């Protein structure tokens, strides 16, 4: 019985590793497909255990206007990267994370980090 439980735990752990690799690969592909500007910022939320983590990448042009963005949010490895269309065309100075994500503190935190990481 103990051997069976250990085997099941090892199999589950290996499956988790494979799915995590696929998720990282999907995000990297979305990141590489972004329009390249003069600044690429990446921000990650500081989440607690069992709370959705958020990863946001933004691309700015030479005038500090958002030309592309990607967000990946979720607890599981099945979260998919999506575009944040309401950011496109906005100047960095006009972006207020609380207005973009009014009920999502994790996304607000990730967006703030992505905007200020290298400015």
N, CA and C atoms as a LAMMPS dump frame, in Angstrom:
ITEM: TIMESTEP
0
ITEM: NUMBER OF ATOMS
357
ITEM: BOX BOUNDS ff ff ff
-5.0000000000000000e+02 5.0000000000000000e+02
-5.0000000000000000e+02 5.0000000000000000e+02
-5.0000000000000000e+02 5.0000000000000000e+02
ITEM: ATOMS id mol type element x y z
1 1 1 N 0.819 -1.198 0
2 1 2 C 0 0 0
3 1 3 C 0.868 1.269 0
4 2 1 N 1.894 1.296 0.84
5 2 2 C 2.777 2.455 0.913
6 2 3 C 3.509 2.657 -0.409
7 3 1 N 3.962 1.57 -0.997
8 3 2 C 4.654 1.644 -2.28
9 3 3 C 3.735 2.217 -3.359
10 4 1 N 2.481 1.839 -3.35
11 4 2 C 1.508 2.342 -4.322
12 4 3 C 1.303 3.849 -4.142
13 5 1 N 1.173 4.299 -2.908
14 5 2 C 1.003 5.729 -2.652
15 5 3 C 2.22 6.535 -3.087
16 6 1 N 3.397 5.993 -2.826
17 6 2 C 4.628 6.67 -3.252
18 6 3 C 4.695 6.729 -4.778
19 7 1 N 4.332 5.653 -5.433
20 7 2 C 4.342 5.612 -6.901
21 7 3 C 3.343 6.612 -7.478
22 8 1 N 2.157 6.702 -6.895
23 8 2 C 1.148 7.661 -7.361
24 8 3 C 1.646 9.091 -7.153
25 9 1 N 2.263 9.359 -6.009
26 9 2 C 2.796 10.7 -5.748
27 9 3 C 3.892 11.06 -6.746
28 10 1 N 4.771 10.121 -7.053
29 10 2 C 5.843 10.379 -8.029
30 10 3 C 5.275 10.621 -9.424
31 11 1 N 4.278 9.859 -9.806
32 11 2 C 3.65 10.048 -11.121
33 11 3 C 2.98 11.416 -11.187
34 12 1 N 2.254 11.789 -10.127
35 12 2 C 1.596 13.1 -10.094
36 12 3 C 2.629 14.224 -10.164
37 13 1 N 3.736 14.067 -9.468
38 13 2 C 4.796 15.075 -9.475
39 13 3 C 5.392 15.219 -10.874
40 14 1 N 5.627 14.104 -11.544
41 14 2 C 6.171 14.137 -12.915
42 14 3 C 5.186 14.792 -13.881
43 15 1 N 3.91 14.503 -13.724
44 15 2 C 2.893 15.13 -14.58
45 15 3 C 2.872 16.634 -14.342
46 16 1 N 2.982 17.049 -13.087
47 16 2 C 3.032 18.479 -12.756
48 16 3 C 4.227 19.155 -13.426
49 17 1 N 5.359 18.509 -13.42
50 17 2 C 6.556 19.066 -14.053
51 17 3 C 6.338 19.234 -15.561
52 18 1 N 5.759 18.239 -16.199
53 18 2 C 5.519 18.3 -17.641
54 18 3 C 4.526 19.416 -17.971
55 19 1 N 3.424 19.51 -17.229
56 19 2 C 2.434 20.558 -17.488
57 19 3 C 3.013 21.949 -17.217
58 20 1 N 3.837 22.081 -16.198
59 20 2 C 4.485 23.368 -15.922
60 20 3 C 5.407 23.764 -17.072
61 21 1 N 6.123 22.798 -17.613
62 21 2 C 6.99 23.073 -18.751
63 21 3 C 6.17 23.57 -19.942
64 22 1 N 5.003 22.945 -20.196
65 22 2 C 4.136 23.393 -21.287
66 22 3 C 3.629 24.816 -21.048
67 23 1 N 3.285 25.135 -19.802
68 23 2 C 2.801 26.472 -19.495
69 23 3 C 3.9 27.513 -19.707
70 24 1 N 5.08 27.245 -19.249
71 24 2 C 6.199 28.166 -19.452
72 24 3 C 6.481 28.331 -20.932
73 25 1 N 6.411 27.255 -21.662
74 25 2 C 6.639 27.301 -23.103
75 25 3 C 5.583 28.168 -23.807
76 26 1 N 4.305 28.025 -23.397
77 26 2 C 3.239 28.846 -23.99
78 26 3 C 3.475 30.327 -23.713
79 27 1 N 3.866 30.657 -22.473
80 27 2 C 4.115 32.061 -22.147
81 27 3 C 5.307 32.585 -22.94
82 28 1 N 6.378 31.808 -23.021
83 28 2 C 7.553 32.24 -23.773
84 28 3 C 7.225 32.469 -25.24
85 29 1 N 6.392 31.616 -25.821
86 29 2 C 5.991 31.809 -27.213
87 29 3 C 5.182 33.089 -27.37
88 30 1 N 4.267 33.346 -26.429
89 30 2 C 3.475 34.579 -26.484
90 30 3 C 4.376 35.795 -26.296
91 31 1 N 5.357 35.683 -25.392
92 31 2 C 6.292 36.781 -25.136
93 31 3 C 7.133 37.069 -26.373
94 32 1 N 7.632 36.021 -27.02
95 32 2 C 8.456 36.205 -28.215
96 32 3 C 7.657 36.723 -29.402
97 33 1 N 6.338 36.455 -29.414
98 33 2 C 5.489 36.918 -30.509
99 33 3 C 5.048 38.37 -30.336
100 34 1 N 5.345 38.946 -29.174
101 34 2 C 4.944 40.335 -28.931
102 34 3 C 5.676 41.279 -29.881
103 35 1 N 4.998 42.384 -30.192
104 35 2 C 5.647 43.432 -30.968
105 35 3 C 6.756 44.017 -30.114
106 36 1 N 7.914 44.143 -30.682
107 36 2 C 9.068 44.629 -29.925
108 36 3 C 9.122 46.15 -29.97
109 37 1 N 9.241 46.728 -28.807
110 37 2 C 9.392 48.171 -28.696
111 37 3 C 10.741 48.471 -28.073
112 38 1 N 10.844 49.654 -27.505
113 38 2 C 12.096 50.029 -26.855
114 38 3 C 12.174 49.508 -25.425
115 39 1 N 11.045 49.032 -24.892
116 39 2 C 11.018 48.527 -23.521
117 39 3 C 10.084 47.327 -23.441
118 40 1 N 10.565 46.261 -22.869
119 40 2 C 9.736 45.097 -22.573
120 40 3 C 9.763 44.903 -21.064
121 41 1 N 8.621 45.063 -20.432
122 41 2 C 8.542 44.918 -18.981
123 41 3 C 7.766 43.677 -18.603
124 42 1 N 8.24 42.993 -17.58
125 42 2 C 7.556 41.805 -17.077
126 42 3 C 7.318 42.011 -15.594
127 43 1 N 6.093 41.739 -15.165
128 43 2 C 5.753 41.86 -13.753
129 43 3 C 5.03 40.628 -13.276
130 44 1 N 5.31 40.254 -12.031
131 44 2 C 4.669 39.083 -11.438
132 44 3 C 4.06 39.496 -10.114
133 45 1 N 2.873 38.985 -9.852
134 45 2 C 2.229 39.304 -8.587
135 45 3 C 2.867 38.505 -7.464
136 46 1 N 2.765 39.047 -6.286
137 46 2 C 3.219 38.322 -5.108
138 46 3 C 1.991 37.643 -4.536
139 47 1 N 1.838 36.375 -4.86
140 47 2 C 0.648 35.664 -4.429
141 47 3 C 0.893 34.777 -3.239
142 48 1 N -0.19 34.442 -2.584
143 48 2 C -0.132 33.495 -1.486
144 48 3 C -0.437 32.114 -2.035
145 49 1 N -0.19 31.13 -1.239
146 49 2 C -0.449 29.764 -1.652
147 49 3 C -1.933 29.6 -1.956
148 50 1 N -2.238 28.931 -3.031
149 50 2 C -3.601 28.651 -3.492
150 50 3 C -4.352 29.907 -3.948
151 51 1 N -3.633 30.965 -4.225
152 51 2 C -4.215 32.165 -4.816
153 51 3 C -3.66 32.28 -6.235
154 52 1 N -4.473 32.78 -7.17
155 52 2 C -3.974 32.883 -8.547
156 52 3 C -2.774 33.813 -8.647
157 53 1 N -1.745 33.359 -9.318
158 53 2 C -0.58 34.2 -9.61
159 53 3 C -0.809 34.838 -10.973
160 54 1 N -0.23 35.996 -11.148
161 54 2 C -0.405 36.732 -12.396
162 54 3 C 0.971 37.116 -12.927
163 55 1 N 1.152 36.939 -14.222
164 55 2 C 2.37 37.341 -14.907
165 55 3 C 1.946 38.207 -16.085
166 56 1 N 2.482 39.426 -16.138
167 56 2 C 2.133 40.373 -17.204
168 56 3 C 3.41 40.817 -17.899
169 57 1 N 3.356 40.854 -19.218
170 57 2 C 4.45 41.391 -20.027
171 57 3 C 3.875 42.506 -20.899
172 58 1 N 4.586 43.641 -20.953
173 58 2 C 4.147 44.753 -21.794
174 58 3 C 5.306 45.224 -22.66
175 59 1 N 4.96 45.732 -23.814
176 59 2 C 5.948 46.284 -24.734
177 59 3 C 5.582 47.739 -25.007
178 60 1 N 6.562 48.623 -24.838
179 60 2 C 6.351 50.055 -25.049
180 60 3 C 7.178 50.543 -26.231
181 61 1 N 6.638 51.523 -26.94
182 61 2 C 7.413 52.12 -28.026
183 61 3 C 8.289 53.244 -27.471
184 62 1 N 8.945 53.998 -28.357
185 62 2 C 9.868 55.047 -27.913
186 62 3 C 9.163 56.195 -27.201
187 63 1 N 7.837 56.332 -27.382
188 63 2 C 7.065 57.379 -26.708
189 63 3 C 6.412 56.886 -25.416
190 64 1 N 6.803 55.701 -24.971
191 64 2 C 6.256 55.056 -23.773
192 64 3 C 4.749 54.825 -23.885
193 65 1 N 4.347 54.346 -25.064
194 65 2 C 2.962 53.962 -25.319
195 65 3 C 2.941 52.452 -25.487
196 66 1 N 1.951 51.803 -24.882
197 66 2 C 1.852 50.342 -24.933
198 66 3 C 1.488 49.908 -26.348
199 67 1 N 2.332 49.043 -26.928
200 67 2 C 2.042 48.525 -28.267
201 67 3 C 1.638 47.049 -28.235
202 68 1 N 1.935 46.356 -27.131
203 68 2 C 1.527 44.961 -27.015
204 68 3 C 1.59 44.544 -25.548
205 69 1 N 0.813 43.524 -25.215
206 69 2 C 0.79 43.044 -23.831
207 69 3 C 0.326 41.596 -23.777
208 70 1 N 0.729 40.918 -22.714
209 70 2 C 0.334 39.522 -22.48
210 70 3 C 0.105 39.349 -20.989
211 71 1 N -0.951 38.622 -20.638
212 71 2 C -1.212 38.288 -19.245
213 71 3 C -1.465 36.791 -19.142
214 72 1 N -0.933 36.196 -18.103
215 72 2 C -1.229 34.797 -17.802
216 72 3 C -1.577 34.769 -16.321
217 73 1 N -2.742 34.2 -16.023
218 73 2 C -3.262 34.251 -14.663
219 73 3 C -3.928 32.926 -14.34
220 74 1 N -3.609 32.398 -13.178
221 74 2 C -4.287 31.19 -12.757
222 74 3 C -3.568 30.44 -11.664
223 75 1 N -4.268 29.48 -11.126
224 75 2 C -3.717 28.628 -10.081
225 75 3 C -3.097 27.391 -10.709
226 76 1 N -3.716 26.906 -11.75
227 76 2 C -3.27 25.659 -12.36
228 76 3 C -2.36 25.915 -13.553
229 77 1 N -1.795 24.85 -14.056
230 77 2 C -0.915 24.945 -15.222
231 77 3 C -1.703 25.085 -16.518
232 78 1 N -3.021 25.109 -16.432
233 78 2 C -3.849 25.226 -17.634
234 78 3 C -4.167 26.67 -17.995
235 79 1 N -3.621 27.642 -17.262
236 79 2 C -3.831 29.051 -17.578
237 79 3 C -3.154 29.373 -18.908
238 80 1 N -3.855 30.122 -19.734
239 80 2 C -3.344 30.463 -21.065
240 80 3 C -3.017 31.95 -21.155
241 81 1 N -2 32.311 -21.925
242 81 2 C -1.682 33.73 -22.115
243 81 3 C -2.758 34.418 -22.947
244 82 1 N -3.1 35.645 -22.542
245 82 2 C -4.098 36.449 -23.252
246 82 3 C -3.567 37.864 -23.411
247 83 1 N -4.138 38.599 -24.337
248 83 2 C -3.774 39.992 -24.566
249 83 3 C -4.626 40.897 -23.669
250 84 1 N -4.038 41.97 -23.177
251 84 2 C -4.786 42.965 -22.398
252 84 3 C -5.084 44.124 -23.353
253 85 1 N -6.176 44.014 -24.089
254 85 2 C -6.458 44.969 -25.159
255 85 3 C -6.728 46.378 -24.65
256 86 1 N -7.234 46.534 -23.413
257 86 2 C -7.518 47.882 -22.915
258 86 3 C -6.257 48.697 -22.632
259 87 1 N -5.087 48.05 -22.615
260 87 2 C -3.827 48.775 -22.411
261 87 3 C -3.256 49.336 -23.707
262 88 1 N -3.57 48.719 -24.826
263 88 2 C -2.95 49.088 -26.104
264 88 3 C -3.294 50.524 -26.485
265 89 1 N -2.258 51.27 -26.789
266 89 2 C -2.417 52.661 -27.194
267 89 3 C -2.364 53.646 -26.041
268 90 1 N -2.302 53.143 -24.806
269 90 2 C -2.236 54.036 -23.648
270 90 3 C -0.793 54.41 -23.333
271 91 1 N -0.609 55.641 -22.921
272 91 2 C 0.696 56.09 -22.447
273 91 3 C 0.896 55.559 -21.031
274 92 1 N 2.146 55.292 -20.669
275 92 2 C 2.456 54.774 -19.335
276 92 3 C 1.935 55.712 -18.255
277 93 1 N 2.021 56.998 -18.489
278 93 2 C 1.58 57.967 -17.484
279 93 3 C 0.067 57.943 -17.266
280 94 1 N -0.688 57.407 -18.218
281 94 2 C -2.148 57.366 -18.105
282 94 3 C -2.678 56.022 -17.622
283 95 1 N -1.784 55.074 -17.402
284 95 2 C -2.221 53.748 -16.959
285 95 3 C -2.339 53.753 -15.434
286 96 1 N -3.537 53.457 -14.967
287 96 2 C -3.8 53.324 -13.534
288 96 3 C -4.251 51.882 -13.309
289 97 1 N -3.384 51.059 -12.709
290 97 2 C -3.707 49.637 -12.555
291 97 3 C -5.055 49.366 -11.889
292 98 1 N -5.464 50.215 -10.95
293 98 2 C -6.759 50.012 -10.28
294 98 3 C -7.928 50.197 -11.236
295 99 1 N -7.741 51.016 -12.277
296 99 2 C -8.804 51.189 -13.266
297 99 3 C -8.821 50.056 -14.285
298 100 1 N -7.667 49.504 -14.592
299 100 2 C -7.588 48.411 -15.563
300 100 3 C -8.114 47.12 -14.946
301 101 1 N -7.725 46.844 -13.705
302 101 2 C -8.161 45.636 -12.99
303 101 3 C -8.804 46.053 -11.664
304 102 1 N -10.068 46.537 -11.69
305 102 2 C -10.66 47.109 -10.474
306 102 3 C -10.82 46.128 -9.304
307 103 1 N -11.037 44.875 -9.557
308 103 2 C -11.293 43.915 -8.479
309 103 3 C -10.226 42.841 -8.374
310 104 1 N -9.033 43.122 -8.87
311 104 2 C -7.996 42.091 -8.929
312 104 3 C -6.652 42.672 -8.478
313 105 1 N -6.366 42.537 -7.19
314 105 2 C -5.13 43.107 -6.636
315 105 3 C -3.877 42.444 -7.189
316 106 1 N -3.955 41.155 -7.479
317 106 2 C -2.791 40.451 -8.017
318 106 3 C -2.42 41.009 -9.391
319 107 1 N -3.409 41.251 -10.242
320 107 2 C -3.142 41.814 -11.569
321 107 3 C -2.649 43.25 -11.462
322 108 1 N -3.188 44.015 -10.512
323 108 2 C -2.725 45.378 -10.292
324 108 3 C -1.244 45.379 -9.907
325 109 1 N -0.88 44.48 -9.013
326 109 2 C 0.51 44.377 -8.56
327 109 3 C 1.446 43.998 -9.708
328 110 1 N 1.038 43.019 -10.518
329 110 2 C 1.867 42.581 -11.64
330 110 3 C 2.025 43.689 -12.676
331 111 1 N 0.95 44.42 -12.96
332 111 2 C 1.014 45.508 -13.933
333 111 3 C 1.919 46.632 -13.427
334 112 1 N 1.798 46.96 -12.154
335 112 2 C 2.666 48.001 -11.577
336 112 3 C 4.129 47.601 -11.686
337 113 1 N 4.428 46.357 -11.389
338 113 2 C 5.805 45.87 -11.486
339 113 3 C 6.3 45.905 -12.93
340 114 1 N 5.45 45.501 -13.871
341 114 2 C 5.859 45.507 -15.284
342 114 3 C 6.121 46.927 -15.782
343 115 1 N 5.384 47.893 -15.282
344 115 2 C 5.552 49.276 -15.722
345 115 3 C 6.756 49.956 -15.09
346 116 1 N 7.145 49.529 -13.901
347 116 2 C 8.204 50.226 -13.183
348 116 3 C 9.483 49.418 -13.066
349 117 1 N 9.543 48.25 -13.643
350 117 2 C 10.7 47.373 -13.46
351 117 3 C 11.997 47.997 -13.963
352 118 1 N 11.94 48.755 -15.039
353 118 2 C 13.186 49.246 -15.633
354 118 3 C 13.108 50.731 -15.974
355 119 1 N 12.207 51.456 -15.355
356 119 2 C 12.086 52.9 -15.658
357 119 3 C 12.848 53.73 -14.676
